[in-house]
Amino acid sequence: MHSFAHADGGRRRRRGRARSWFTGLVAVLAVLGLVVTGYGVAVEPRLILDEERIQARIPGLSPEWEGARVMVFSDLQVGMWWDNTSMIDRVVENTVAADPAAVLLPGDFLYQSETSIQERVDDVTRLLEPLTAAQIPVYAVMGNHDYAVGAVEELTTAFEDQGVEVLANEAVLLPAPGGGRGSGLFLVGVGPAAVGKAEPEEALDDVPEAAPRLVMMHNPTTFPELPAGAAPMAVAGHTHCGQIAVPLLSRWSYLGLSEEEELVADGFAPEGYGAEGNEMFVTCGIGFSLLPVRINAPPQLVTIELHRA
């Protein structure tokens, strides 16, 4: 009888220790979850800016453009609840201070709007106004969210009134740095593939075959459609670099990326993605989709330094 009671007491103590260990683990995980969530909501997207610097080798680049800098930021997503306008202000301020030869904006200026579309468009143009006030040439393409909220016409009109040139499957000759003439550098702007508005061949129609060029698109999945040698440097946005990206698990992210987008969610496209002679960099953007959280995918401002190939 004594032996049975002793064994029963031992089992109760073991169960008690197991419950205590499990309760402690749950508490630790809960605290860790709160810390990670707080970081993802209040720290990384609001305070951390990844200022990425890359180089591009452009065949036939004219001497006026050698060493010139072009800056890129995307996916403002204004209208998302608790959107990231303070970071947009910081990015714009840093861009103006850098005085680049041009600024490229690869789309998704709006997310949604509980107010009128025009009010949100006014918010975007107010945020970007320091760029054109500093007389920096600024170019944009629309993103899938801009189409989804029905704001493309309003954004295009407001941008063009402000001095931002909107490209919809077309190309434009960039002014040479310092106001020089005959730069010969084209910028090709492709619409968003996610809403069926990408026409890369149409966008390239007016670019002479051997002319130096940059290509800007919203969706990275457009890149493989570009002919060989047509995009020695292309830039895209859209993916937010996964927005919540688990370290060492590059194929998992919070956003529902397609299989093709997972391959190029951020940074340079891997070798073999896209035609020969083409290169693409995908920027993380600034804003949010679905939730105002970024983890391991901070807002990004990209500087491209141009050199002759």
C-alpha distance (Angstrom), angle and dihedral (degrees) to the residues before:
residue distance angle dihedral
M1 . . .
H2 3.77 . .
S3 3.81 90.5 .
F4 3.83 91.7 51.4
A5 3.81 92.2 50.0
H6 3.80 90.4 48.2
A7 3.82 91.8 51.5
D8 3.80 91.9 46.5
G9 3.79 90.6 51.6
G10 3.79 89.9 50.7
R11 3.79 91.4 53.1
R12 3.82 90.9 50.1
R13 3.79 90.8 51.0
R14 3.80 91.5 49.8
R15 3.81 90.9 48.5
G16 3.79 89.1 48.4
R17 3.79 91.7 51.3
A18 3.82 90.7 47.7
R19 3.81 91.3 50.5
S20 3.80 90.6 48.2
W21 3.82 91.2 49.7
F22 3.81 92.0 48.2
T23 3.81 92.2 46.6
G24 3.79 90.2 49.8
L25 3.81 91.6 49.2
V26 3.80 91.5 50.3
A27 3.80 90.3 49.5
V28 3.81 92.1 49.6
L29 3.82 91.8 48.3
A30 3.81 91.1 47.6
V31 3.81 91.9 51.7
L32 3.82 90.7 45.0
G33 3.81 90.0 50.0
L34 3.80 91.4 51.4
V35 3.80 91.5 48.3
V36 3.82 93.2 48.7
T37 3.81 92.0 45.5
G38 3.80 91.6 48.7
Y39 3.78 89.9 49.4
G40 3.81 92.2 48.1
V41 3.80 93.4 48.5
A42 3.80 104.9 35.5
V43 3.80 108.7 19.4
E44 3.80 117.3 33.2
P45 3.82 99.5 40.0
R46 3.82 95.9 37.1
L47 3.81 103.7 37.6
I48 3.82 109.2 21.3
L49 3.79 120.6 76.1
D50 3.79 119.8 -178.6
E51 3.82 106.2 -147.6
E52 3.79 101.2 -164.4
R53 3.81 120.1 -167.0
I54 3.78 121.5 -163.6
Q55 3.79 137.5 165.9
A56 3.79 127.8 -129.2
R57 3.80 126.5 -158.9
I58 3.80 109.0 -149.4
P59 3.83 119.7 -171.0
G60 3.79 112.1 -128.0
L61 3.81 94.9 10.4
S62 3.80 110.1 168.2
P63 3.84 121.6 -121.7
E64 3.81 90.4 -110.0
W65 3.80 89.8 65.6
E66 3.80 98.7 42.6
G67 3.82 107.0 122.3
A68 3.80 93.2 1.4
R69 3.81 118.0 144.8
V70 3.79 127.1 -131.6
M71 3.81 118.2 -171.3
V72 3.80 127.3 -149.8
F73 3.80 135.0 -166.3
S74 3.79 129.8 157.7
D75 3.80 149.8 173.5
L76 3.80 101.2 49.0
Q77 3.84 89.6 169.1
V78 3.81 93.5 -165.2
G79 3.81 109.7 -171.3
M80 3.80 95.2 40.5
W81 3.81 108.0 127.8
W82 3.81 107.9 -90.7
D83 3.78 89.9 5.3
N84 3.79 122.4 -168.7
T85 3.80 103.5 -106.6
S86 3.81 94.5 139.5
M87 3.81 89.4 60.3
I88 3.81 90.4 46.5
D89 3.81 87.9 55.2
R90 3.81 89.9 51.1
V91 3.80 93.3 48.1
V92 3.80 92.2 48.8
E93 3.81 91.4 47.3
N94 3.82 91.8 50.8
T95 3.80 90.9 46.9
V96 3.79 93.3 51.9
A97 3.80 90.5 48.1
A98 3.82 90.5 52.6
D99 3.84 91.9 53.1
P100 3.83 96.7 -150.5
A101 3.79 125.0 -167.8
A102 3.82 89.5 -114.6
V103 3.81 142.4 -8.4
L104 3.81 123.0 -135.9
L105 3.83 121.6 -157.3
P106 3.85 112.1 -168.8
G107 3.79 98.8 -162.2
D108 3.82 145.8 -100.5
F109 3.78 96.2 108.5
L110 3.81 92.8 158.3
Y111 3.79 132.3 40.3
Q112 3.77 106.3 -178.1
S113 3.76 136.9 -40.3
E114 3.76 131.9 -134.2
T115 3.82 85.4 179.1
S116 3.79 126.4 49.8
I117 3.79 119.3 -56.4
Q118 3.79 90.2 -123.0
E119 3.81 91.3 57.7
R120 3.79 90.5 53.5
V121 3.80 91.4 46.3
D122 3.80 88.4 51.9
D123 3.82 88.8 52.1
V124 3.81 91.0 53.7
T125 3.80 95.3 47.0
R126 3.80 90.4 47.8
L127 3.81 90.4 53.0
L128 3.82 92.5 49.4
E129 3.81 97.2 39.7
P130 3.86 95.4 97.3
L131 3.81 89.4 64.6
T132 3.78 96.1 59.7
A133 3.81 91.3 35.4
A134 3.81 86.0 61.0
Q135 3.85 87.8 52.1
I136 3.80 93.0 -117.6
P137 3.84 112.1 153.0
V138 3.82 106.5 -114.7
Y139 3.82 127.0 -167.5
A140 3.80 130.7 -174.8
V141 3.77 143.4 -175.8
M142 3.78 123.4 -162.0
G143 3.81 124.2 -109.8
N144 3.79 133.1 -143.4
H145 3.83 93.1 -97.5
D146 3.80 90.8 53.5
Y147 3.80 87.6 58.1
A148 3.82 93.7 40.9
V149 3.81 93.3 58.5
G150 3.80 92.0 43.4
A151 3.79 94.2 -118.1
V152 3.81 103.1 123.8
E153 3.80 95.9 102.5
E154 3.81 93.3 45.6
L155 3.81 93.0 45.8
T156 3.80 92.9 47.3
T157 3.79 92.7 50.4
A158 3.81 93.4 45.9
F159 3.81 93.2 46.2
E160 3.77 94.2 48.7
D161 3.81 90.6 47.8
Q162 3.80 87.3 52.8
G163 3.79 94.6 47.2
V164 3.81 99.3 -102.0
E165 3.81 110.1 132.6
V166 3.81 113.7 -137.9
L167 3.80 117.2 -151.5
A168 3.80 119.9 -157.8
N169 3.81 107.7 -177.3
E170 3.77 92.4 -39.3
A171 3.79 141.6 102.8
V172 3.78 134.2 -125.4
L173 3.80 133.4 -166.6
L174 3.81 109.5 -116.8
P175 3.80 120.1 -132.5
A176 3.79 111.1 -111.8
P177 3.81 117.1 -107.6
G178 3.77 112.2 -88.8
G179 3.78 92.6 22.0
G180 3.80 96.3 -72.5
R181 3.80 122.1 156.8
G182 3.78 134.1 -117.9
S183 3.79 97.6 22.0
G184 3.79 92.4 160.9
L185 3.83 92.3 -154.8
F186 3.80 112.8 132.9
L187 3.78 127.7 -159.5
V188 3.81 114.5 -150.7
G189 3.81 116.5 -158.4
V190 3.84 119.8 -162.3
G191 3.81 125.3 -167.6
P192 3.83 124.3 -121.3
A193 3.80 115.1 -73.6
A194 3.81 92.0 -159.0
V195 3.81 90.2 74.8
G196 3.80 97.1 33.7
K197 3.80 96.0 -101.1
A198 3.81 99.9 118.8
E199 3.81 115.3 112.7
P200 3.82 104.6 163.0
E201 3.80 96.2 168.8
E202 3.80 90.6 52.0
A203 3.81 89.6 48.5
L204 3.81 90.6 54.4
D205 3.81 95.8 46.9
D206 3.80 96.6 97.7
V207 3.82 96.5 43.3
P208 3.82 114.1 99.0
E209 3.79 110.3 -121.3
A210 3.81 96.9 -112.3
A211 3.80 97.5 34.1
P212 3.82 118.4 121.3
R213 3.78 113.1 -111.3
L214 3.79 148.9 170.8
V215 3.80 120.8 -146.6
M216 3.81 125.3 -147.5
M217 3.81 124.3 -169.9
H218 3.78 136.6 158.8
N219 3.80 100.5 -136.5
P220 3.82 119.2 52.0
T221 3.81 89.0 -150.0
T222 3.82 88.8 75.3
F223 3.81 90.7 66.9
P224 3.85 98.2 82.8
E225 3.82 89.3 55.1
L226 3.81 92.0 64.5
P227 3.83 114.2 100.0
A228 3.79 119.3 -112.5
G229 3.79 111.9 -76.2
A230 3.81 92.7 8.8
A231 3.81 95.1 109.6
P232 3.81 114.3 35.5
M233 3.82 84.9 165.7
A234 3.80 122.9 18.7
V235 3.80 128.7 170.6
A236 3.80 129.6 -159.9
G237 3.80 140.5 169.7
H238 3.81 132.2 -176.4
T239 3.82 101.3 103.7
H240 3.84 99.3 75.9
C241 3.84 82.7 -146.0
G242 3.80 86.2 -80.9
Q243 3.84 91.5 -55.8
I244 3.82 90.4 -129.5
A245 3.79 104.7 38.6
V246 3.78 121.7 177.2
P247 3.84 110.9 -137.7
L248 3.82 114.0 -111.6
L249 3.81 90.5 9.8
S250 3.79 100.3 86.5
R251 3.81 94.2 167.8
W252 3.81 93.5 59.9
S253 3.76 122.5 75.5
Y254 3.75 139.8 145.1
L255 3.79 94.1 -110.0
G256 3.78 117.8 76.4
L257 3.77 95.5 -115.6
S258 3.75 119.1 -177.5
E259 3.79 118.5 -118.3
E260 3.81 90.2 -102.0
E261 3.82 93.1 48.8
E262 3.81 91.6 50.0
L263 3.79 87.8 62.6
V264 3.81 91.5 58.3
A265 3.79 104.6 23.8
D266 3.80 91.9 135.7
G267 3.78 142.3 0.4
F268 3.78 124.8 4.1
A269 3.79 119.2 -4.8
P270 3.80 111.5 -108.4
E271 3.78 120.6 -102.3
G272 3.78 110.8 -82.4
Y273 3.82 95.0 28.8
G274 3.78 104.6 112.9
A275 3.79 132.4 7.7
E276 3.78 125.6 -53.4
G277 3.79 114.8 -76.4
N278 3.81 93.9 21.9
E279 3.80 126.4 112.8
M280 3.81 130.9 -175.8
F281 3.78 135.8 -168.5
V282 3.82 119.2 -162.3
T283 3.79 115.0 -154.0
C284 3.82 124.0 -148.5
G285 3.79 94.1 -130.9
I286 3.79 124.9 -148.8
G287 3.81 111.8 -100.4
F288 3.78 138.4 59.6
S289 3.77 143.4 -105.1
L290 3.82 123.1 -149.0
L291 3.84 95.4 -18.4
P292 3.83 131.4 31.8
V293 3.81 92.5 -120.2
R294 3.80 135.0 115.9
I295 3.79 123.6 -179.7
N296 3.80 121.7 173.1
A297 3.82 87.9 -9.3
P298 3.82 107.9 82.5
P299 3.81 123.5 -176.8
Q300 3.77 111.1 -82.7
L301 3.79 140.7 -147.8
V302 3.80 113.7 -169.8
T303 3.80 126.1 -156.2
I304 3.82 116.7 -164.2
E305 3.78 116.4 -162.3
L306 3.79 111.0 -156.2
H307 3.79 125.0 -140.2
R308 3.76 135.3 168.5
A309 3.81 112.5 -99.7
